[in-house]
Amino acid sequence: MASIQILNLKGVLQATDLERLDLCADYAEADPESKALFNSLVFLIRDWEGDDELGEKKEELNDIISHTYALPHPGPNITRSSDDGKTKVRVNFVDIGEDYLMAAKHFFHRLFIESPKPSELQRGKFIVKKFRSLRDRIIDPDIGGIKIQTASEAFQESLLGQAFIESTEFYDSMMTKVYDQHLETEEELLTVLLNIVDETVENFRNKKTIQKYKESSTSKKYLELLVQKKEGLTEKTKFIMDATNLKREKEVFEKKILQQQRSVEELKAKYEKLAEQRKQEVQEKKTQQKTLADEAAAAVKKGVSGQLGKVKEKEVLMEENRGKRRQLEEKEALLKRNVAEAKGREKLEAERREKLEAERREKLEAERREKLEAEKREKLEKEKQQALLEKQRAELKRKEKENQKRQEVMEAEKKMKEMEQQMKECKLKEEQQKKEKDELERLKTEIKKKETTRERLLRQAEERMREERKRMEQLAEQLKQKNEQQDDAVPEERWIGRAEDKIGVKDKSCTIL
């Protein structure tokens, strides 16, 4: 079912639906041979419930739209009712349309029968491995909390993790083959190991299932882990060379042991053969002795002198046979000594081999302990550096906060000073404005006083002018009367002008000096 994506939509396409589409696309891309965008995608749209509000009025459009659904309308007999403003569907299975039932039958047949069957049930180590992988994907080691991932992101990490495991197994298999190559120098071995790491990196990069995620952070992290295998190759080279030399020495030693075992077997075969020959000779000798004794007894009984000579000859032969038997016994003793010496040498070789094996084990154990100690020291050093970095980061953060607070305080003080300066300037401006206002009031008062004085003077001048005019009119009247009396009378205007000149009045106006 994981390769089939069903979108049972109603109304709108949600963000979770898009995430499921992305996951389905990831499953499709996990199979590089497939050219399909999705393995199997079914849009199970059932938005025909909105026909009352949004349905088309034209019959042909309704027919076209209804055929775009994976499941058609269940039938006109499925009625709706509204209670408390909520729309409900009353379903009577007898009234469901045949088209809907037929489409549902085909749909379920395709989904549950034609679809690929699930794989067989997995147990034991496989389940433990999967749950460990799931835990590693869920728990974030950097923050110790839960990683929030979409299904697509989790699937991507699963593909990348599987590719990394396969590349690591490829690396281990190639490293196992190195022991059988019998390289002579460390330089050759180091070159081979570097090539193995490069091949492992290329093996990871060329995985068809992760081509889409080459630039992701997880892919780069796995690549860094594979590239980091180059760092310990020098020590690993020495270890492999020592192991190879020990293996060669062991093979040579085993060959010597086999040769010694063969020589011991040959000596045993010779010894057994000689023992059999000696046994046969002893048996023959006993038979001959018995025959000679019988013949001697017969000769004594018969008293035949010729028979005594034969007996002596046979005794000489028996003496020779005794000499041969002594030689055989000496050879047998020599063979026994050789066998004992061979067993002693075999025992010494076995002890030497055990000693070499123990030394090799001790050396490997010492190297392992040294490596563990080095890793432990390196880990402690890294932890110390990490703690120091964390401490430095905390100190920097604290200093940054202090500097920020100090800067904020300085800025606040600066703003306070600026505000105080502005307040002083405002106060000075207010005082200046007050002074200017007072001065303006004083000037207004003075102007008012001057205007009052001017008006008073104008009134006084007007009064004087009226008085002068009256007086001049009187004088003019008097002059007129005099002129009438005189013969050489002067025009009235002339006398008036003269009078005006005398009092400083021109054009019947008054000038204030």
Buried (B, 14 or more C-beta within 10 A) or exposed (E): EEBBBBBEBEEEEEEEBEBBBBBBBBBBBBEEEEEEEBBBBBBEBBEBBEBEEEEEEEEEEBEEBBEEBBBBBBBEEBEEEEEEEEEEEEEEEEEBBEBBBEBBEEBEEEBEEEEEEEEEEEEEEEEEEEEEBEEEBEEEEEEEEEBEBBBBBBBBBBBBBBBBEBBBEBBEEBBEEBEEEEBEEEEEBBEBBBEBBEBBBEBBBEBEBBEBBEEBEBBEEBBEEBEEBBEBBEEBBBBBBBBBEBBEEBEEBEEEBEEBEEBBEEBBEBBEEBEEEBEEBEEEBEEBBEEBEEBBEEBEEEEEEEBEEBBEEBEEEBEEBEEEBEEBEEBBEEBEEBBEEBEEBBEEBEEEBEEBEEEBEEEBEEBEEEBEEEEEEEEEEEEEEEEEEEEEEEEEEEEEEEEEEEEEEEEEEEEEEEEEEEEEEEEEEEEEEEEEEEEEEEEEEEEEEEEEEEEEEEEEBEEBBEEBBEEBEEBBEEBEEEBEEEEEEEEEEEBBEEBBEEEEBEEEEBEEE
